[in-house]
Amino acid sequence: MQQYNESLISWKQHKPSKDAGINNIQMPGKPTLMVWQTRDHEPTSYELSLAEHLIMAFSSGAETIDEVVSALNQQGMLHGDGSAFTAESFEQEMARLGH
């Protein structure tokens, strides 16, 4: 199974594309049903670990950003740069990962 949409790599840029993904995301009459249609790469070990720690945080009752950050830090989940999470760094990381 394909783990990510390879077409998104070239399509995702900081400047508008003249082609805008024509025939890259879906070709008319030839749809490709892809489980990971919106992924532009396979998840890293950091992203997978963060997802597991977030599941544990929410499962333990965390509802606010402060509670989630506290749970991540108590679990020993570090930010990608090796520092402990703060509310601000958590929000920035979620924005970065969510594109």
C-alpha positions as CSV (number, residue, x, y, z in Angstrom):
1,M,0.0,0.0,0.0
2,Q,1.3,3.5,-0.9
3,Q,2.0,5.3,2.4
4,Y,1.7,8.9,1.0
5,N,0.6,10.8,-2.0
6,E,3.8,11.4,-4.1
7,S,2.0,14.0,-6.2
8,L,1.7,16.4,-3.3
9,I,5.5,16.7,-3.0
10,S,5.8,18.8,-6.1
11,W,2.4,20.4,-5.7
12,K,3.0,21.8,-2.2
13,Q,5.0,25.0,-2.6
14,H,5.2,28.4,-1.1
15,K,4.2,30.1,-4.4
16,P,1.1,29.4,-6.5
17,S,1.5,26.8,-9.2
18,K,0.3,27.5,-12.7
19,D,-0.8,23.8,-12.9
20,A,-2.5,23.7,-9.5
21,G,-2.4,20.0,-9.4
22,I,-4.2,19.3,-12.6
23,N,-3.9,15.6,-13.4
24,N,-1.8,15.2,-10.2
25,I,-4.4,14.9,-7.4
26,Q,-7.0,13.1,-9.5
27,M,-7.4,12.5,-13.2
28,P,-11.0,12.8,-14.5
29,G,-12.4,9.3,-15.1
30,K,-9.3,7.6,-13.5
31,P,-9.7,8.1,-9.7
32,T,-7.1,6.5,-7.6
33,L,-8.5,5.7,-4.2
34,M,-5.6,6.3,-1.8
35,V,-5.8,5.8,2.0
36,W,-3.2,8.5,2.7
37,Q,-4.3,11.0,0.0
38,T,-3.3,14.1,1.9
39,R,0.1,12.9,3.1
40,D,3.1,14.3,1.3
41,H,5.6,12.0,3.1
42,E,5.6,8.9,5.3
43,P,5.3,9.8,9.0
44,T,8.6,10.1,10.8
45,S,9.3,8.3,14.0
46,Y,8.8,11.6,15.8
47,E,5.4,12.2,14.3
48,L,4.3,8.6,15.1
49,S,5.5,9.0,18.7
50,L,3.8,12.4,19.1
51,A,0.5,10.8,17.8
52,E,0.8,8.0,20.4
53,H,1.5,10.4,23.2
54,L,-1.4,12.6,22.2
55,I,-3.7,9.6,22.2
56,M,-2.5,8.8,25.8
57,A,-3.0,12.5,26.8
58,F,-6.6,12.7,25.4
59,S,-7.4,9.2,26.8
60,S,-6.3,10.4,30.3
61,G,-8.8,13.3,30.1
62,A,-6.7,16.2,28.8
63,E,-9.0,18.7,27.1
64,T,-7.2,22.1,27.1
65,I,-3.9,23.0,25.5
66,D,-2.3,23.4,29.0
67,E,-3.5,19.9,30.0
68,V,-2.3,18.3,26.8
69,V,1.1,20.0,27.1
70,S,1.4,19.0,30.7
71,A,0.5,15.4,29.8
72,L,3.1,15.3,27.0
73,N,5.8,16.6,29.3
74,Q,4.9,14.2,32.1
75,Q,5.1,11.3,29.6
76,G,8.5,12.5,28.5
77,M,7.5,13.4,25.0
78,L,9.9,16.1,23.8
79,H,9.5,18.7,21.0
80,G,11.3,17.9,17.8
81,D,14.2,20.1,18.9
82,G,14.6,18.2,22.1
83,S,13.0,20.7,24.4
84,A,9.9,20.3,26.6
85,F,6.6,21.5,25.1
86,T,5.1,24.8,26.0
87,A,1.6,25.9,25.0
88,E,3.1,28.2,22.4
89,S,5.5,25.6,21.0
90,F,2.7,23.0,20.9
91,E,0.4,25.3,18.9
92,Q,3.3,26.0,16.5
93,E,4.1,22.3,16.1
94,M,0.4,21.5,15.4
95,A,0.3,24.3,12.8
96,R,3.5,23.0,11.2
97,L,2.3,19.4,11.1
98,G,-1.2,20.3,9.9
99,H,0.2,22.5,7.1
